[in-house]
Amino acid sequence: MKRKIKNIFNNSDFNELLSKGLSFLLIRIVGTLLSFVFTIYVTNKFGGNSWGLIALGFSIFTILSIFGRLGLDSNLVKFYSQDKNLNDTGVFYRSWVKAFLFSSLLSFIIHIYDETLVNKVFLEPKPELLPYLDWLLPSIPFWSTVFISAAIMRARKMNRAFAFYTLVGRFGILLLILLVLAQESSVFVIKVHFFGLVCLSLISLIHSSIVLNKPSFKTNQNSWLFVKESFPMMLSSSILVLMSWMDTFVMGVFQDESEVGIYSVAVKVTTLATFSLQAINSILAPKIAKSYAEGEVDSYSKLIKLSTKLNFLITIIVVGLIVTFSPLLLGLFGNGFLAGTSVLIILCVGQLINSMSGSVGTVMQMTGKQNTFQNLMVLALFINLVLTLCLTPIYGGNGAAISTVVSMIFWNITGAAYLKNKGIQTYFNPFKDFKFNF
């Protein structure tokens, strides 16, 4: 037993997952706490209806920003994780320009039709959403810039910087400004959100330029071919975000703002269970991409198995704590949010199955199977959309949560089975794989 424990801690992959994953996890916790503080601030100061509108606005903002990045952030991680590509800085700068311009165009188009969106799409028109969209839509190109820049940090295993820009900076700057400036309405909060993202995008862009060291728009790569290669990753990432935010959006179509707010808070609490997977994936993606490119099958196979075990063990503990203390966690936002308990429990079940399946999406994208993953996600999105539209009008938040979990189970189990057939095991079998073997 002592020898096995010693072998575990002497394993370089385990040490990197543990040390860098832990630092990412701590920063992720800080980011989530800031997000929680922001949500508590809005719900207590402006009420559940205002939070429901902000949650709807954020769902539109997040979905559009994923499309706006064109999948370039994921492809940049894959590209710059290989040392031989570090001198080709033109790929980064051309990718950033394309993402910024496309995001701006997408935001402008939605802005033209925003009145149609709020008055025709929702069963109960929500014109009060318009002032929020006026500031959220212009924020999208700057949020895309943050992710494009942070991709360089992730590729070079600068996980603390990556975590700061994508998880902490947004709400950190927002809350800092709110502490300094007096606020009269919840719309003012979204204005501050816009200016905070402008600042964060400039900082991240300068930082990424320093990391790359040689700013240049010249490249040996065909930048449009790079966009084409990124498209399956964009589609897969878009579908993942669509599935995570579609339920909130559809809730807004069929339910009032207060119900949307309750559901959104339950989803936010459930994200505590995703910490370990995000922390592990932040390190796993560039390591797998590099090992796979160099043909080190044994290396990335062991790494995948190890990461899945760690993720499952951490997730099952966190889910147990979330369910046990759900009244306390939901009560922080107000007594009315306790109605989201059943939604929270349903979503936690989905996260447990997600953790057992392993890092399916990351592995498929980093091993050249992004097209298959794209097709899988399209099917999952279709299942999610059909179930959400059918169940949400009848069962409300519980129906939306069930739809999300069913689609999550489908793509995780199907993806894990596909990878197993290709000789890569990502899933965790607690009856066979409970020991850490190296």
ABEGO torsion letter per residue (X at the ends): XAAAAAAAAABAAAAAAAAAAAAAAAAAAAAAAAAAAAAAAAAAAAEAAAAAAAAAAAAAAAAAAAAAAGGAAAAAAAAAABAAAAABAAAAAAAAAAAAAAAAAAAAAAAAAAAAAAAAABABBBAAAAAAAAAAAAAAAAAAAAAAAAAAAAAAGBAAAAAAAAAAAAAAAAAAAAAABBBABAAAAAAAAAAAAAAAAAAAAAAAAAAAGBBBABBABBAAAAAAAAAAAAAAAAAAAAAAAAAAAAAAAABBAAAAAAAAAAAAAAAAAAAAAAAAAAAAAAAAAAAAAAGBAAAAAAAAAAAAAAAAAAAAAAAAAAAAAAAAAAAAAEAAAAAAAAAAAAAAAAAAAAAAAEBAAAAAAAAGAAAAAAAAAAAAAAAAAAAAAAAAAAAEAAAAAAAAAAAAAAAAAAAAAAAAAAGBBABBBAAAAABBBX
